[in-house]
Amino acid sequence: MQSLKLEWDENLLNKYDVSGPRYTSYPTALEFSDEYMQSDYITCLENIAQDKSLSLYIHIPFCQNICYYCACNKVITKDKSKTIQYVENLVREIQLVSSHLKAKTLKQIHWGGGTPTYLSMKQIALIMDTIRTCFDVPDDVSTEVSIEVDPRALAITDIKVLAQMGFNRMSMGVQDFDPKVQQSINRIQSFEITRDLINEARKHGFRSINLDLIYGLPLQTRETFAATLDKVIQISPDRISVFNYAHLPHRFKPQRRIKSAELPTPVEKLAIFAYIIDKLQQSGYCYIGMDHFAKPDDELAIAQNNQQLHRNFQGYTTHEEYELIGVGVSAIGSLNGQYHQNVREVDSYYHLLEQGQLPTWRGASMTFDDTIRKNVIFDLICHFYLDINQIETRYHINFKTYFSRELKMLQPLIEDKLITYSGDSIQVFAKGRLLIRNICMTFDAYLNELQEIRCFSKVI
């Protein structure tokens, strides 16, 4: 399998370095409405066909310490007793959601946060037992059970316990191994503990390991990040996510503790990113898209090679056909042509569930136009290619007429040789892959109308 090689063009990256959506959904969460009611969600659940396979996302908001860069919905506390009420209500929600479903086959489970391993092993086991009571979870290699892990909140002996519960995939936050950078973001985590936990996970049969990194953090340089990357490559994870730090202190209070003067300059940040791309590709990783890399034999790389890669709120995925249900505070689901999001505050979450109600906050029902644009955007962001004839056949439209405005907006991208448009297809060139969000933004009807770009992270 050939790696999708990238081309680095600093002038073009500077030209197109604006803010924009990451497109884990279309429409994006900014378009969700609180007019979407609990009754809409229940109807949606009840209308999922019995033969549909399901994916379940579980949000655990608790963290023991605050990482200054973090923009996740979280609860910072050292009082572990505060998790008791949360787990009780999470169990209630899983049972309540299941009661409205005819479909019961659960093929994917993903725990995110926050820090899922903030919970005790006993609490995690209780939730997993509830899931298996409410759903049919096939005990075979096709079932994916993944968990986000903070090495600072997990004993090495717990890895075996997680494996015995059925977990077979792990994602671990690293961000940076440099001690000064770690201190500046209030996340102290040694290379040794990270390496040892991953080795233990492999020993107990975890099939896929992902490491998260962030570039653009305070005190980072190309040289310091090179040392971090050498250590990551030594660990040899199956997947690597390298996120661009979005400094938005006006939106995320913890980021106000980061000193702006210590952040890399735009030139330094680009140099770090250029090095990451070059180093990971030299080390045998394939560029999947956005900020994701994977080994050639990883399922993501294989799916992309076979034109079967998809995208949802967890990022890239190999199974678009699964209906995604989100449980826990602020969790988002995508199912039956609708998006649903739970309330963001734990007190509201508790109150609604203790009253026997689903904790619905907002959502959206996709229109015909949304469906077409999602198909276009997700094909481009997953495969760097759009088959126009397929879109016309599927939706009974004339692409050139339907997207006449968008095709005019694509002209500068064509002139800059980021893409080519033949009438039958749109192909993203190598140097356009790093700017795939810009290309996708052309087809975003909401962005064109509302221009809410300042709410999103920078593209590069």
C-alpha positions as CSV (number, residue, x, y, z in Angstrom):
1,M,0.0,0.0,0.0
2,Q,1.3,3.4,-0.9
3,S,1.5,6.2,1.6
4,L,-0.4,9.4,0.6
5,K,2.6,11.7,0.4
6,L,2.2,15.3,1.2
7,E,3.8,18.3,-0.4
8,W,4.8,21.3,1.7
9,D,4.2,24.7,0.2
10,E,4.7,27.4,2.9
11,N,3.4,30.3,0.8
12,L,0.1,28.5,0.2
13,L,-0.2,27.4,3.8
14,N,0.2,31.0,4.9
15,K,-2.2,32.2,2.3
16,Y,-5.0,29.8,3.4
17,D,-4.3,29.8,7.1
18,V,-7.8,30.8,8.3
19,S,-10.0,29.3,10.9
20,G,-12.6,26.7,10.0
21,P,-14.6,23.6,11.0
22,R,-13.0,20.1,11.5
23,Y,-16.1,18.5,10.0
24,T,-16.7,15.8,12.4
25,S,-20.3,16.4,11.4
26,Y,-22.2,18.4,8.8
27,P,-24.0,20.6,9.7
28,T,-21.5,21.4,12.4
29,A,-22.5,21.6,16.1
30,L,-22.8,25.4,15.8
31,E,-26.0,24.7,13.8
32,F,-27.6,22.5,16.4
33,S,-30.8,24.0,17.8
34,D,-32.4,23.8,21.3
35,E,-35.7,23.5,19.5
36,Y,-34.8,19.9,19.0
37,M,-36.8,18.2,21.8
38,Q,-36.5,15.0,23.8
39,S,-39.6,13.7,21.9
40,D,-37.7,14.2,18.6
41,Y,-34.8,12.1,19.9
42,I,-37.1,9.3,21.2
43,T,-38.9,9.1,17.8
44,C,-35.5,8.9,16.1
45,L,-34.4,6.1,18.4
46,E,-37.6,4.2,17.9
47,N,-37.3,4.5,14.1
48,I,-33.9,2.9,13.8
49,A,-34.3,-0.4,11.9
50,Q,-33.9,-3.5,14.0
51,D,-31.1,-4.9,11.7
52,K,-29.0,-1.7,12.1
53,S,-25.6,-2.0,13.9
54,L,-24.9,0.6,16.6
55,S,-21.9,2.5,17.9
56,L,-21.9,3.9,21.5
57,Y,-19.9,6.9,22.7
58,I,-19.6,7.3,26.5
59,H,-18.5,10.6,27.9
60,I,-16.8,10.7,31.3
61,P,-16.1,14.4,32.2
62,F,-13.9,14.0,35.3
63,C,-10.2,14.9,35.5
64,Q,-8.0,15.1,38.6
65,N,-5.9,18.0,37.2
66,I,-6.5,20.7,34.7
67,C,-4.5,20.8,31.5
68,Y,-4.3,24.4,30.5
69,Y,-4.7,23.8,26.7
70,C,-7.8,21.6,27.1
71,A,-11.1,22.7,25.5
72,C,-13.1,19.6,26.4
73,N,-16.2,19.6,28.6
74,K,-14.8,18.4,32.0
75,V,-15.2,18.5,35.7
76,I,-11.9,19.0,37.7
77,T,-12.0,17.4,41.1
78,K,-9.8,15.2,43.3
79,D,-12.9,14.0,45.2
80,K,-13.6,10.6,43.7
81,S,-16.9,10.3,45.5
82,K,-18.4,12.8,43.0
83,T,-18.3,10.1,40.4
84,I,-20.9,7.9,42.2
85,Q,-23.9,10.0,41.2
86,Y,-22.6,10.3,37.7
87,V,-22.2,6.6,37.2
88,E,-25.7,5.9,38.6
89,N,-27.2,8.3,36.1
90,L,-25.1,7.1,33.2
91,V,-26.4,3.6,33.9
92,R,-30.0,5.1,33.9
93,E,-29.4,6.8,30.6
94,I,-28.0,3.6,28.9
95,Q,-31.0,1.7,30.1
96,L,-33.4,4.4,29.0
97,V,-31.9,4.7,25.5
98,S,-32.0,1.0,25.1
99,S,-35.7,0.8,26.0
100,H,-36.5,2.9,23.0
101,L,-34.5,0.9,20.5
102,K,-35.4,-2.1,18.4
103,A,-31.8,-2.4,17.2
104,K,-29.6,-4.0,19.8
105,T,-26.4,-5.0,18.1
106,L,-23.6,-2.9,19.4
107,K,-20.4,-3.2,17.3
108,Q,-18.4,-0.2,18.6
109,I,-17.9,1.2,22.1
110,H,-15.8,4.3,22.7
111,W,-15.0,5.9,26.1
112,G,-13.9,9.5,26.0
113,G,-13.6,12.5,28.3
114,G,-12.4,14.0,30.4
115,T,-10.5,11.0,31.8
116,P,-12.5,7.7,31.6
117,T,-9.9,6.0,33.7
118,Y,-10.6,8.5,36.5
119,L,-13.4,6.0,37.4
120,S,-12.5,3.0,39.4
121,M,-12.2,-0.4,37.6
122,K,-15.3,-1.4,39.6
123,Q,-17.3,1.5,38.2
124,I,-16.1,0.8,34.6
125,A,-17.1,-2.8,35.0
126,L,-20.6,-1.8,36.2
127,I,-21.1,0.4,33.2
128,M,-19.8,-2.3,30.8
129,D,-22.1,-4.9,32.5
130,T,-25.0,-2.5,31.9
131,I,-24.1,-2.1,28.3
132,R,-23.9,-5.9,27.8
133,T,-27.3,-6.4,29.6
134,C,-29.0,-3.7,27.4
135,F,-27.3,-4.6,24.1
136,D,-26.0,-7.5,22.2
137,V,-22.2,-7.0,22.0
138,P,-20.6,-9.7,19.7
139,D,-17.6,-11.3,21.3
140,D,-15.4,-11.4,18.2
141,V,-12.6,-9.5,16.5
142,S,-15.0,-7.3,14.6
143,T,-16.2,-5.5,17.8
144,E,-14.2,-2.4,18.7
145,V,-14.1,-1.4,22.4
146,S,-11.8,1.6,22.9
147,I,-10.9,3.8,25.8
148,E,-9.0,7.1,26.2
149,V,-6.4,6.7,28.8
150,D,-4.4,9.2,31.0
151,P,-1.3,7.3,32.2
152,R,-1.3,9.5,35.3
153,A,-4.7,8.1,36.3
154,L,-4.1,4.4,35.6
155,A,-2.1,1.7,37.4
156,I,-0.2,-0.7,35.1
157,T,-2.1,-3.6,36.7
158,D,-5.4,-2.0,35.5
159,I,-4.4,-2.7,31.9
160,K,-5.1,-6.5,32.4
161,V,-8.4,-5.7,34.1
162,L,-9.5,-3.5,31.1
163,A,-8.6,-6.3,28.7
164,Q,-10.6,-8.8,30.7
165,M,-13.6,-6.4,30.4
166,G,-13.3,-6.6,26.6
167,F,-11.4,-3.4,25.8
168,N,-9.1,-3.9,22.8
169,R,-8.2,-0.4,21.6
170,M,-6.5,2.4,23.5
171,S,-5.9,6.1,22.9
172,M,-3.4,7.9,25.1
173,G,-2.7,11.6,25.5
174,V,0.9,12.6,25.4
175,Q,0.9,16.1,23.8
176,D,4.7,16.6,24.3
177,F,7.4,14.8,26.3
178,D,9.6,17.9,26.8
179,P,9.6,18.7,30.6
180,K,9.4,22.5,30.1
181,V,6.5,22.3,27.7
182,Q,4.7,19.9,30.1
183,Q,5.2,22.2,33.0
184,S,3.9,25.2,31.0
185,I,0.6,23.3,30.2
186,N,0.4,21.6,33.7
187,R,0.6,18.1,32.4
188,I,3.6,16.2,33.7
189,Q,3.9,12.7,32.2
190,S,7.1,10.8,31.7
191,F,8.1,8.9,28.6
192,E,8.8,5.8,30.7
193,I,5.3,5.5,32.2
194,T,3.8,6.0,28.8
195,R,6.0,3.4,27.2
196,D,5.4,0.9,29.9
197,L,1.6,1.2,29.8
198,I,1.6,0.7,26.1
199,N,3.9,-2.3,26.3
200,E,1.5,-3.8,28.9
201,A,-1.5,-3.1,26.7
202,R,0.1,-5.0,23.8
203,K,1.0,-7.8,26.1
204,H,-2.7,-8.2,27.0
205,G,-4.0,-8.1,23.5
206,F,-4.9,-4.5,22.7
207,R,-5.1,-4.5,18.9
208,S,-4.7,-0.8,18.3
209,I,-2.8,2.0,20.1
210,N,-3.2,5.7,19.3
211,L,-1.1,8.5,20.7
212,D,-2.2,12.2,20.8
213,L,0.3,15.0,20.3
214,I,-0.2,18.7,20.1
215,Y,1.9,21.2,18.2
216,G,1.9,24.9,18.8
217,L,2.1,24.7,22.6
218,P,4.2,27.2,24.7
219,L,8.0,26.8,24.6
220,Q,7.8,24.3,21.8
221,T,10.5,24.5,19.0
222,R,11.3,22.3,16.1
223,E,14.2,20.9,18.1
224,T,12.2,20.1,21.2
225,F,9.4,18.5,19.2
226,A,11.9,16.4,17.2
227,A,13.0,14.8,20.5
228,T,9.4,14.1,21.4
229,L,8.7,12.6,18.0
230,D,11.8,10.3,18.3
231,K,10.4,8.9,21.6
232,V,6.9,8.5,20.0
233,I,8.4,6.6,17.1
234,Q,10.3,4.4,19.6
235,I,7.0,3.4,21.2
236,S,5.6,2.7,17.6
237,P,1.9,3.3,18.1
238,D,-0.5,2.1,15.3
239,R,-1.9,5.6,15.0
240,I,-0.7,9.1,15.8
241,S,-2.9,12.2,16.0
242,V,-1.1,15.5,15.9
243,F,-3.4,18.3,16.7
244,N,-2.9,22.0,16.1
245,Y,-3.3,23.9,19.4
246,A,-6.0,26.5,19.1
247,H,-5.4,29.3,21.5
248,L,-8.9,30.6,22.3
249,P,-8.7,32.1,25.8
250,H,-11.8,34.1,25.2
251,R,-13.7,30.8,24.9
252,F,-11.8,28.5,27.2
253,K,-10.9,29.8,30.6
254,P,-8.0,27.4,31.4
255,Q,-6.1,28.7,28.4
256,R,-5.8,32.0,30.1
257,R,-3.1,30.5,32.2
258,I,-1.0,30.0,29.1
259,K,1.4,32.8,28.4
260,S,0.8,34.1,24.9
261,A,4.4,35.3,24.7
262,E,5.6,31.7,25.1
263,L,3.6,30.3,22.2
264,P,5.6,29.6,19.0
265,T,5.4,32.2,16.3
266,P,3.4,31.3,13.1
267,V,6.7,30.7,11.3
268,E,8.0,28.4,14.2
269,K,4.7,26.6,14.3
270,L,4.8,25.9,10.6
271,A,8.4,24.6,10.9
272,I,7.3,22.2,13.6
273,F,4.4,20.9,11.5
274,A,6.6,20.6,8.4
275,Y,9.0,18.5,10.5
276,I,6.2,16.3,11.8
277,I,5.0,15.5,8.3
278,D,8.4,14.7,7.0
279,K,9.5,12.6,10.0
280,L,6.3,10.5,10.2
281,Q,6.3,9.8,6.5
282,Q,10.0,8.8,6.6
283,S,9.1,6.5,9.5
284,G,6.5,4.7,7.5
285,Y,3.3,6.3,8.6
286,C,0.6,7.1,6.1
287,Y,-1.2,10.4,6.1
288,I,-4.9,9.7,6.6
289,G,-6.1,13.3,6.6
290,M,-6.4,16.4,8.8
291,D,-4.0,15.6,11.6
292,H,-4.1,11.8,11.6
293,F,-1.3,9.3,10.6
294,A,-1.4,5.5,10.7
295,K,0.7,2.6,9.9
296,P,0.0,1.1,6.4
297,D,-1.5,-2.1,7.9
298,D,-3.8,-0.2,10.3
299,E,-7.5,-0.4,9.5
300,L,-7.8,3.4,8.8
301,A,-5.1,3.2,6.2
302,I,-6.6,0.1,4.6
303,A,-10.1,1.7,4.6
304,Q,-8.8,4.8,2.9
305,N,-7.0,2.8,0.3
306,N,-10.2,0.9,-0.4
307,Q,-12.3,4.1,-0.5
308,Q,-14.2,3.0,2.7
309,L,-13.0,5.6,5.2
310,H,-15.6,7.7,7.0
311,R,-15.8,10.4,9.6
312,N,-17.8,11.1,12.8
313,F,-17.5,12.8,16.1
314,Q,-14.6,10.5,17.1
315,G,-12.7,11.4,14.0
316,Y,-12.0,9.0,11.2
317,T,-13.8,5.7,11.3
318,T,-14.2,2.6,9.2
319,H,-17.9,2.1,9.8
320,E,-20.3,4.9,8.5
321,E,-23.2,2.4,8.5
322,Y,-23.3,2.2,12.3
323,E,-25.8,4.5,14.1
324,L,-23.8,6.5,16.7
325,I,-25.4,7.0,20.1
326,G,-23.9,9.4,22.6
327,V,-24.4,9.0,26.4
328,G,-23.1,11.2,29.2
329,V,-22.9,15.0,29.6
330,S,-22.5,16.8,26.3
331,A,-22.2,13.6,24.4
332,I,-23.3,13.8,20.7
333,G,-24.9,11.1,18.6
334,S,-25.5,10.8,14.9
335,L,-28.4,8.6,13.9
336,N,-31.1,8.2,11.4
337,G,-30.4,11.5,9.6
338,Q,-30.3,13.5,12.9
339,Y,-27.8,14.8,15.4
340,H,-28.5,14.8,19.1
341,Q,-26.5,16.3,22.0
342,N,-27.0,16.0,25.7
343,V,-27.0,18.8,28.3
344,R,-23.5,20.1,29.2
345,E,-23.9,20.6,33.0
346,V,-23.8,17.6,35.3
347,D,-26.5,19.0,37.6
348,S,-29.0,19.3,34.7
349,Y,-27.9,15.8,33.6
350,Y,-28.7,14.4,37.0
351,H,-32.0,16.2,37.4
352,L,-33.4,15.1,34.0
353,L,-32.4,11.4,34.4
354,E,-33.6,11.2,38.0
355,Q,-37.0,12.4,36.7
356,G,-36.9,9.5,34.1
357,Q,-36.2,11.8,31.2
358,L,-33.5,11.7,28.5
359,P,-31.0,14.6,29.0
360,T,-31.6,16.2,25.6
361,W,-30.2,19.7,25.1
362,R,-30.2,20.3,21.3
363,G,-29.9,18.7,17.9
364,A,-30.6,18.9,14.2
365,S,-32.5,17.1,11.5
366,M,-30.6,17.0,8.2
367,T,-32.3,18.4,5.2
368,F,-31.9,17.0,1.6
369,D,-29.3,19.8,1.0
370,D,-27.4,18.9,4.2
371,T,-27.3,15.3,3.1
372,I,-25.8,16.1,-0.3
373,R,-23.2,18.5,1.1
374,K,-22.2,16.1,3.9
375,N,-21.6,13.5,1.2
376,V,-19.4,15.9,-0.8
377,I,-17.5,17.2,2.2
378,F,-16.9,13.8,3.8
379,D,-15.7,12.2,0.5
380,L,-13.2,15.0,0.1
381,I,-11.9,15.0,3.7
382,C,-11.6,11.2,3.7
383,H,-10.4,10.4,0.2
384,F,-9.2,13.6,-1.3
385,Y,-11.4,12.8,-4.2
386,L,-15.0,13.4,-5.3
387,D,-16.8,11.3,-7.9
388,I,-19.3,13.8,-9.3
389,N,-21.1,11.3,-11.4
390,Q,-21.8,9.2,-8.3
391,I,-23.2,12.3,-6.5
392,E,-25.5,13.1,-9.5
393,T,-26.8,9.5,-9.7
394,R,-27.4,9.2,-5.9
395,Y,-29.2,12.5,-5.5
396,H,-30.6,13.1,-8.9
397,I,-29.0,16.5,-9.4
398,N,-26.9,18.3,-12.0
399,F,-23.8,19.0,-10.0
400,K,-22.7,21.9,-12.1
401,T,-26.0,23.6,-11.7
402,Y,-26.6,22.7,-8.1
403,F,-23.1,23.9,-7.0
404,S,-22.6,26.7,-9.5
405,R,-21.7,29.2,-6.8
406,E,-19.3,26.8,-5.1
407,L,-17.6,25.9,-8.4
408,K,-16.8,29.6,-8.9
409,M,-15.4,29.7,-5.3
410,L,-13.2,26.8,-6.1
411,Q,-11.4,28.7,-8.9
412,P,-8.6,30.2,-6.8
413,L,-7.9,26.7,-5.4
414,I,-7.7,25.4,-8.9
415,E,-5.4,28.2,-10.0
416,D,-3.1,27.5,-6.9
417,K,-3.0,23.8,-8.0
418,L,-4.6,22.6,-4.8
419,I,-7.3,20.7,-6.7
420,T,-8.3,19.8,-10.2
421,Y,-11.9,19.9,-11.5
422,S,-12.7,17.8,-14.6
423,G,-16.5,18.0,-14.7
424,D,-16.6,14.4,-13.6
425,S,-14.5,14.6,-10.5
426,I,-12.6,16.8,-8.0
427,Q,-9.1,15.6,-7.2
428,V,-7.1,17.0,-4.4
429,F,-3.4,17.4,-5.3
430,A,-0.6,16.5,-2.8
431,K,-0.1,20.1,-1.7
432,G,-3.8,20.6,-1.2
433,R,-4.2,17.8,1.3
434,L,-3.0,19.9,4.2
435,L,-5.6,22.5,3.2
436,I,-8.5,20.0,2.9
437,R,-10.5,22.0,5.4
438,N,-10.4,25.0,3.2
439,I,-11.5,23.0,0.2
440,C,-14.4,21.5,2.2
441,M,-15.4,24.9,3.5
442,T,-16.3,25.9,0.0
443,F,-19.3,23.5,0.1
444,D,-20.5,24.5,3.6
445,A,-23.7,26.5,3.1
446,Y,-23.9,27.6,6.7
447,L,-20.3,29.0,6.7
448,N,-21.0,30.9,3.5
449,E,-24.1,32.4,5.0
450,L,-23.1,33.0,8.7
451,Q,-19.3,33.5,8.5
452,E,-18.8,32.2,12.1
453,I,-15.2,31.3,11.4
454,R,-13.9,32.9,14.6
455,C,-15.6,30.1,16.5
456,F,-13.3,27.5,14.9
457,S,-9.7,26.5,15.2
458,K,-7.0,27.5,12.7
459,V,-6.7,25.2,9.7
460,I,-2.9,25.0,10.2
